[in-house]
Amino acid sequence: MMLKPSLFAFIALLAIPSWSRNLEEVVIPIDFAVGPAVHTLPGALSDGQTFLPGIALDVFAVVTPDVIKNNKDRIPKTWRKLISPDQELHIRPWYLTLLPSSFLIHPGNNHAAYAATVSLFGIYWNNQPIHATEFSLGVKLPTITYAWIQSPQIEEGDRKFLGLGIAPRASFLWKITDQVQLSVSWDENLYLPIQTTEYTPLDRSKVNWTFHGVGSCLVHIRIPTIQKI
């Protein structure tokens, strides 16, 4: 069944006023992805635990290579060289960039940690060893993480953090069917040493929270929609 949500219209991508041409209908899949995640934190903030639990999610519209090739004349010339005709293009409305891509959820009496991370955009290099798989390397920037961490290993007892930085990323995707995919990813969030990342371990002077790893396994469900461009 086709849906028709105006939410994901990608007229902005083609950047040509709609009144200057006849609109055509194209199929734009919407990718909904969710799954478990594990987080790593510096020793004092993790209370010595290697991995802390959480969830990860993603939502984006998929512009397929066929749509790009069939509508090449509608894409501004300055954009054409930035878009690969053989790769999918993933886009989001601006407000979906504010949706956290990962959550750290670790309740506890002595040690507890909660965090949410937002990434505004990413730059990736992709490679397809075979048709059904894809490997990608890239960087997400800027990344913003808000966290509350309670740990017996820090003098403050509990701290609120606001981290700003970038996240190198490695990801592997398995295309099970056209509608169902599975991805495994690792993001290494690297934060600037600013005042909102400072904390004091019991055995040393004040230091900064500078890294935060996130591993995730997402199940992607793609729902075809019809959009006019």
PAKE-243760 format. One record per residue: x, y, z of N, C-alpha, C, O in turn; residue in three letters. Coordinates in pm, whole numbers, plus 50000, padded with zeros to 5 digits. Layout:
PAKE-243760
XYZXYZXYZXYZAla
...
***
This chain:
PAKE-243760
500854988150000500005000050000500895012450000501875013050074Met
500555022149919501315034549910500715045050005499495046650013Met
501575051950076501155063150157501555076050087502355075849994Leu
501005087050132501275099850066501535110950167500855121150164Lys
502495109150257502735119550356503525131250299504625129350247Pro
502985143250309503705154850260504935157650345505825165150304Ser
504995151350463506095153050556507445151150491508395158350522Leu
507545141450402508845137850346509015142350202509875137050131Phe
508235151850157508405156750021509825161850003510355168750090Ala
510445158549891511845162649875512025172849765513045173049696Phe
511005181549749511125192449652512325201349685512985206649595Ile
512595202949815513735211149855515035205549800515965213149771Ala
515105192549785516315186449730516565191049588517695193949550Leu
515525191749510515665195149369515765210249347516225214749242Leu
515325217849446515615232249453515225240149329515855250349299Ala
514215235749257513705243449144512255246649175511495237449207Ile
511835259149166510455262549201509455253749127509535252249006Pro
508505248049203507575238549144506695244949037506215238048947Ser
506485258249046505635264648946506325265748810505695269548711Trp
507615262448805508335263748679508335250948597508935250548490Ser
507675240448646507645227848573506415219948610505745222948708Arg
506105209748530505015200848561505455190748666506545185148657Asn
504605188548767504955179248872504735164848826503795161948753Leu
505615156048869505495141848839505515133848968506125137949067Glu
504835122248967504825113649084505975103649078506235097448975Glu
506665102249192507755092549203507585085049335506945089949428Val
508175073149342508125065049463509335068349550510475066949506Val
509075072749673510115076049770509895067349893508965070049969Ile
510715057149917510555049050039510925057250164511835065550162Pro
510195054650272510515060250402511095049050488510455038750507Ile
512285051250540513005041150618512835043850767513285054150818Asp
512175034450837512045035150983512955024551042512855012851003Phe
513845028251134514815018751189514875020151341514865031251394Ala
514935008851411515055008851557515754996051600515664985751532Val
516464996651713517124984751763517914987651889517964999051934Gly
518534977351946519314978952070520654985752044521174985551933Pro
521184991852150522494998452142523274995652269522694992952375Ala
524594996352258525474995652376526365007952375526765012752269Val
526675012952494527445025252509528695022652592528665014852687His
529785029152557530995028952639531295043152687531155052752611Thr
531705044252813532045057052874533415055852942533865044652968Leu
534075067052971535325066353048535095059153181533985059053234Pro
536175053053235536055044353351535265049853467534395042953520Gly
535565062153510534885067653627533405069853601532575068353691Ala
533065073453479531645076053446530865063153426529645062953442Leu
531565052353391530885039553370530945030653493530365019753494Ser
531655035253598531855027353720532485013853689532185003753754Asp
533375013753588534085001653553533344991853464533894981353430Gly
532114994953424531344986153337531724988753191531795000253147Gln
531964977953117532414979452978531324984952889531574994252811Thr
530114979352897529014983552811527794986952894527474980152992Phe
527124997652855525875001852917524765001252812525035004252695Leu
523534997652849522484995152750521795007952703521845018352768Pro
521155006652587520365017652533519615013252409519515001352381Gly
519085022852336518405020152210518875030252106519375040952140Ile
518715026651980519055035551869517895035751771517135026151762Ala
517765046751698516685047651600517075057251488518015065151502Leu
516335056451378516585065151264515335065551177514595055751170Asp
515105076851112513995078551017514485087550906514995098450932Val
514325083150781514735091750670514025087450542513525076250532Phe
513985096550447513445093650314514585089050224515715093850236Ala
514285079750134515305073950046515035078049902514005074449845Val
515955085449844515885088649701516755078349630517985078449644Val
516125069549553516845058449492517605062949367517305073449310Thr
518605055049325519345058549203518445060249081518705068748996Pro
517385052049070516485053348955515795066948953515655073048847Asp
515365071649070514715084749078515695095749040515335105048968Val
516935094649087517955104749054518225104948904518285115648843Ile
518405093048844518715092348701517545097348616517755104348517Lys
516325093648654515155097448573514775112048587514005117248507Asn
515335118748688514995132948710516255141548715516285151948781Asn
517275137148644518555144148647518415158648601519085167548654Lys
517555160948502517395174448449516735183848548516755196048529Asp
516125178448655515465186748756516405190548870516055198748955Arg
517585184548873518555187448978519465198748932520025197948822Ile
519635209249010520515220348970521915215348934522435206148997Pro
522535221548833523835217148786524885217148897525745208348901Lys
524815226848986525825227749092525685216049190526645212849262Thr
524505209549195524295198449286524645185049222524955175449292Trp
524595184449087524715171449019526035164649051526065152449069Arg
527125172149057528425166049080528585161549224529525154149255Lys
527685165849314527755161549453526915149049479527005143149586Leu
526095145149381525185133849400525605122449310525705124049189Ile
525865110749369526225098949291524985092749230524015090349302Ser
524985090149098523805083949035523665069249070522655063149037Pro
524665063449137524635049249170524395046549318524355034949360Asp
524235057149397524045055549541522715061649584522245071449525Gln
522115055849687520925061749746521265074949813522385076949861Glu
520295083849816520435096349888519435096250002518235094549980Leu
519915098150124519055098050242518855112450288519825119750310His
517605116450304517305130250344516265130450454515485121050470Ile
516275141350530515335143250640514835157650639515565166750602Arg
513575159850681513165173550712514025178550828514525170650907Pro
514195191550838515105197150939514725192751080515605190651164Trp
513405191451107513005188351244513335173951283513425170951402Tyr
513515165051186513905151451220515385150451254515815140751317Leu
516175160451215517575160551257517685162851407518725159951467Thr
516615167951469516605170151614516175157651690516195157651813Leu
515795147151619515435134551682516705127151723517545124451637Leu
516885123851851518105116851892518295103751817517345096351794Pro
519535101051779519845088551709520165077251806520125065551768Ser
520475080651931520755070352030520405075252169520495087152200Ser
519985065752253519675068552392520465058852479520535046952450Phe
521055064052586521665055852689520665054952803520235065152857Leu
520295042552841519275040552945519815030153043519735018153019Ile
520355034953154520965025853252520555030153393521285037553459His
519385025553440518975028953576519765020753679520195009653651Pro
519935026353796520635019153902520645027054031520375039154030Gly
520945020554142520975027254272522265034954293522235046954322Asn
523415028254277524705034854297525225041254169525805052154171Asn
525025034254058525475039753931524305040053834523635029953814His
524055051653773522975053253676523435062853568524205072053594Ala
522965060653447523375069253336522245070253235521635060153197Ala
521975082453192520975085053088521575095352992522195105053036Tyr
521395093252863521945102752765521175101752635520575091452604Ala
521185112552560520605112952426521565120452336522115130752375Ala
521765115352215522715121252120522025125051991521265117151934Thr
522275137051945521725142351820522885144951724523915150351764Val
522705141251597523685144351492522965151851381521945147151331Ser
523485163351344522775171651247522915166651103521935166951029Leu
524095162051062524235156150929525495147650925526305147851017Phe
525645140050816526795131250803527355131250662526655134250566Gly
528645127850652529325126450523529895112350519530615108350610Ile
529565104450412529925090350410530565086150278530305091850172Tyr
531405075950289531935068750173531355054650180531455047950283Trp
530745050150070530075037150067530745027649969531305031849868Asn
530675014750000531175004449911530244992349921529834988450030Asn
529924986449806529044974749802529844962649755530034960849635Gln
530334954149850531074942049809530234933049720530714927749620Pro
528964931349757527984924449672526694932449678526554941449760Ile
525754929049590524534937049577523764938249709523194948749737His
523744927649788522894927349908523574933250031522954933750137Ala
524814937850019525504943350135526114956950101526354960249985Thr
526354964550208526984977650191527804980950314527334979250426Glu
529014985550292529894989850401530145004750385530395009550274Phe
530075012050495530275026550485531155031550599531115026550711Ser
531955041650567532755049050663532405063750649532165068650539Leu
532365070750761532025084950749532195092150881532815087150974Gly
531615104050887531675112151007530355119551022529825124850925Val
529835119951143528625127451176529055140051250529855139551343Lys
528495151551208528895164051270527845174851249527115174651150Leu
527765184251344528285182151477527395172251553526225170451518Pro
527925165951656527125157551745526945164851877527855171551926Thr
525765163551933525455169952060524875159252152523905152552117Ile
525465157652270524995147752367524655154652498525445162352552Thr
523455151652549523075156152683522995143852771522335134152735Tyr
523645144152887523705132252972523585135953119523985146853161Ala
523035126753195523055127253342523645114253390523145103453357Trp
524725115153468525435103253513525665104053664526175114053716Ile
525285093353732525555091953876526555080753893526335069553847Gln
527675083753959528715073653974529435075254107529775086554144Ser
529665064354181530435065254305531915067954279532675069954374Pro
532325067854152533735070054116534055084754090535205087954059Gln
533075093754102533355108054083532965115754209532005112254277Ile
533715126154238533525133754361532155140354367531555141754474Glu
531655144354248530375151554247529195142554280528115147354314Glu
529405129654269528305120154291527455118654167527285107554116Gly
526925129654116526215129453988526515142453914526765152853975Asp
526475141553781526805153053697525905153353575525505142953522Arg
525585165553530524925167553401525985172153301526825180653332Lys
525925166353182526925169353079526245174152951525135169952919Phe
526935182852881526525186852747527765186252659528645194752668Leu
527835175952573529005173852490528775178352347527725175752289Gly
529775185052290529725189652151530965184352079532085186052127Leu
530755177851962531915172651890531545166551757530595170851691Gly
532315156451717532075149251593532095134351622532555130051728Ile
531605126251527531545111851549531955104151424531145102751332Ala
533195099351416533545089751311532645077451323532275073251433Pro
532295071651208531295060951209531665050151108532125053050998Arg
531455037551147531595026151056530295018251063529745016151171Ala
529805013850944528515007150941528494996250834529084997750727Ser
527794985450865527594974650769526094972350754525374971350854Phe
525624971650629524194970150600523954957350519524654954650422Leu
522964949650562522544937550490521134939750440520204941450519Trp
520964939450307519654941550246518964927950234519154920750136Lys
518154924650334517484911750337516454910850225516414901150149Ile
515614921150215514664922650103514634937450067515354945450128Thr
513814941249970513694955449935513054963450048513264975550058Asp
512264956750133511544963750240512194961950378511924969850468Gln
513034951850395513614948950526515134948450515515684941450430Val
515814956050602517274956350603517764955750747517024958850841Gln
519024951750764519644950850896520984958050892521804955450803Leu
521224966950988522504974150990523154972751127522494972351230Ser
524494971951125525294971551247526294983151237527004984351137Val
526344991651339527165003851332527915006351462527525001751569Ser
529015013851448529735018951565530025033751544530625037551444Trp
529615041951639529905056351639530845059251756530595055151869Asp
531915066451728532835070651834532705085751850533365093351779Glu
531855089951942531645104251965532855110152036533255105552143Asn
533445120551976534605127352031534195141552067533795149351980Leu
534305145052195533795157852244534925167852270536035164152308Tyr
534605180352248535535191052280535695192152432534715190652504Leu
536895194752480537105196252625536625210052672537405219452685Pro
535325210952698534735223652742534175221852883534125210752935Ile
533755232752943533375232553085532235222653112532205216553219Gln
531325221153020530175212353043530525197553032529665189053052Thr
531805194453002532225180353001533155177053118533705166053123Thr
533345186453211534285184253321533665176053434532485177453466Glu
534485167453494534095160153614535365156653691536465158153639Tyr
535215152053816536375149453900536345135053953535585132154046Thr
537155126053897537275112553955537845113354097538525123054132Pro
537555103254178537995103354318539515103654331540035109054429Leu
540225097854235541665096354249542485106154165543685103954147Asp
541875116754114542665126154034541985139754031540885141454082Arg
542675149753969542095163053956541065163153842540865153053775Ser
540445174453824539355175753728539805172053586540875176253542Lys
538995164253515539275160153378538025162553293536985166553344Val
538155159953162537045162053070536535148753015537295139352993Asn
535225148352992534585137152921534835139652772534255148852714Trp
535685131552709536085134452571535675123652471535795125752351Thr
535185112152518534755101952422533555094252474533295093852595Phe
532825088252381531585081052413531265072152293530835077152189His
531475059152306531215050052196529795044752198529235042252304Gly
529215042952078527855037652066527835026951957528095029951840Val
527525014751995527315004051898525835001051887525125001051988Gly
525354998651766523914996551747523644985851642524454983551553Ser
522484979451655521994969951556520554973751525519674972251610Cys
520314978651403519004983951367518304975151264518924970151170Leu
517014973351284516154967151184515454978351108514764986551168Val
515634978750976515064989150891513834983750818513894973250753His
512734990850831511524987650756511264999250660511145010750703Ile
511174996150529510965006550429509535006150376509054995850328Arg
508865017450385507485018750338507475027650216507835039450225Ile
507065022350097507025030649978505955041549988504835038750031Pro
506295053649951505335064649946505415071249809506415069749738Thr
504385078449774504375085749647504485100649675503715106149754Ile
505445107149609505645121349623505605127849485505885121349384Gln
505255140649482505255148249356506475157349353506765164349450Lys
507185157149240508335166049224508235173449092509105181449059Ile
***
